[in-house]
Amino acid sequence: MSPARIRLMLNGPPHHPLRHAVVDIFDTEIRKVATAVMPTGVPQLVTLPGTGIYLAQARLTTGAVVRRSFQTGHPGDCVVLDTERGGAHQAHELSAAGLFRPVHPYDADLDEREIDLSWWRLVGGHWVPAAGDMTARGGTVDAFATPDDGILALQLNSPGRPVWTTLMPPRAHAVVQAPGPDTVRAELPETLAVALLTFLDRGDVASAQHVAERLRSGKRPVASLIDDLATAYLSLRTDARMDPAPLEDLRSRYPFSSDAALLHGWHAGSIGRHPAAATTALDEALELGPPVVRLGLRMLYDGLNLLHRDTSTKTARLRQMLHHSGKGPLTTFRATAATALWPPADSTRPPRRRQWPSPGEDATSSSVMTEAWTADLAQCLTQLNRTGFVDAGHRLATSGAVRVLAWLDPDDEGTHSLSMTATPAPSTQFPPVTLALTVSAHDHRLAAMDHTGRAVFHRVSRRRWTSFTVLPSAPRPGETPLPTLATGSVSANDGEDIVQSISAPYAGVQFTVATTDSPGRYTLELTLHTTTSRPRIVPLSYRTVRGDFRNLLVACRYQIVTKGATSAAVCTDVDPHVGWTLHPPIAPSELIDWGEDIPHSVAAAANKATREAWVAAGEYSGNERIRRLINDGLPG
């Protein structure tokens, strides 16, 4: 039996934080045949022993488990593990997979409050206030400390809620959100290292080990304290014969890190066998302040207790931090930075607070999409392109009334995700704005700015780019340039295109575009979240390499066996340098207006489910001419 390759994707809701999962694939005899580590929203190729029926089980960093059975053997196979609410037919999976829905259940309440963000920085043995930049989007804030070096603490103060403080590594990008009615939480964007620490914090050592293998095999453009700490914490947990050299190196490279000192103390001192060495290292860790990693907070306290060093004032503060600790891989506690941290904060200098903008400042209803707004946005993009990100993790650009905050986050491939938020955001009365980033003469990227003013480009290098600009809006109302939401981006690179998840703006419609071995030829899988058996047709338009525009109709219909409406089609002669256009889904009765596009669209159907959806669409159309066009386009 020859191996079979599938494209696997974990589909998370748009605008929610990226998460990682360890996906195990089992055959019909419940034997594990493949394991993949992947983030949400990014398709990944997986090789299986052969065609057949398999079960995919994803364990996410949120603690949820998502399962789906699937069958291989169709061209353009793409298995989507859906983690968002897609209808009653998915309730058996999504009761556990409501994993992202609770992330922002209090967004509406959160937007009505004022949030004070206070950055603190450990300098010269004291915590001192630090400045920072931030941007609000849909109940979430992205915050950056300025300057971006040294151990950081971010204090969050919201009226009616307790004050929370989170320790951060150097050059931190903090994502602030409200996971509960009494909690405002700051976290790091979930890179592989953060995912490893999250699995470890949850006690899922097996998943953490899979992530560590992926982390070791990937490219790391720059050294990262979190990357090194994640690997060290896991090694100390799982490797009884761990080489002490990496921990000694960690301690020498990060002399300011309490985590590095306590890890060295636990290993080199071996607590019970060499208490003197352990005491020296753990005392040094305590003097440096609390560890950034929450696991280290417990390890430091337990180690001091084992060594009977638990009588100092700092140890008492450590115990209080553990008692009031929040969830997540980073040290988070319910107290102000000035009262809980050590060495003591500089009380002579008041903290520099950055107030979370009120809804009126960023509300889309108060912003109007005009030519002046677009021109100001284009000027901001030009500034970002001119300054670049070679020596900084985030940039702020302003032009006229528009302010753009952009930042780079490392991804799993040694490159970065480029995120940005524009204030004021574009009005919902106008089509989404499509941004075009030219990395080089042969590397073109497209991403859409949604109604919150947010756009994301994936797998971007840190080097200087060729150009960065705004594309014209869609030609007619109701149409949308693609990609449409922050979860997706498209790049064209000498015919070897990297196409990631593209989510449609219409409720319940998502699709993924993937390249093939032939330039200009793509496979497209479209999923329609519905429980009705009545078929729907989704029209797409794209430009061909000859310069003309072509419409492609994709028919979808709910299938009881697969518990979803997923169809696949093949697109040919695609010009990868021009964005696509998505039209609103139509009913079979409306096919009469698309008659000339039906034959080649039916012929492009790539699997049995899509062809059956076309047959059903012909029956529901009630038009003999439409039925004949569909039947003529079907093979055999």
Secondary structure, 3 states (H helix, E strand, C coil): CCCEEEEEEEECCCCCCCCEEEEEEECCCCCEEEEEEEEECCCEEEEECCCCEEEEEEEECCCCEEEEEEECCCCCCEEEEECCCCCHHHHHHHCCCCCCHHHCCCHHHHHCCCCEEEEEEEECCEEEEEEEEEEEECCEEEEEEECCCCCEEEEEECCCCCCEEEEECCCCEEEEEEEECCEEEEECCCCHHHHHHHHHHHCCHHHHHHHHHHHHHCCCCCCCHHHHHHHHHHHHHHCCCCCCHHHHHHHHHCCCCHHHHHHHHHHHCCCCCCHHHHHHHHHHHHHHCCCCEHHHHHHHHHHHHHCCCCCCHHHHHHHHHHHCECCCCECEECCCHHHHCCCCECCCCCCCEEECCCHHHHCHHHCCCCHHHHHHHHHHHHHHHHHCCCCCCEEEEEECCEEEEEEEEECCCCCEEEEEEEECCCCCCCCCEEEEEEEECCEEEEEEECCCCEEEEEEECCCCCCEEEECCCCCCCCCEECCCCCCCCEEEECCCCEECEEECCCCCEEEEEEECCCCCCEEEEEEECCCCCCCEEEEEEEEECCCCEEEEEEEECCECCCCEEEEEEEECCECCCCCCEECCCECHHHHHHHHHHHHHHHHCECCHHHHHHHHHHHHHHCCHHHHHHHHHHCCC
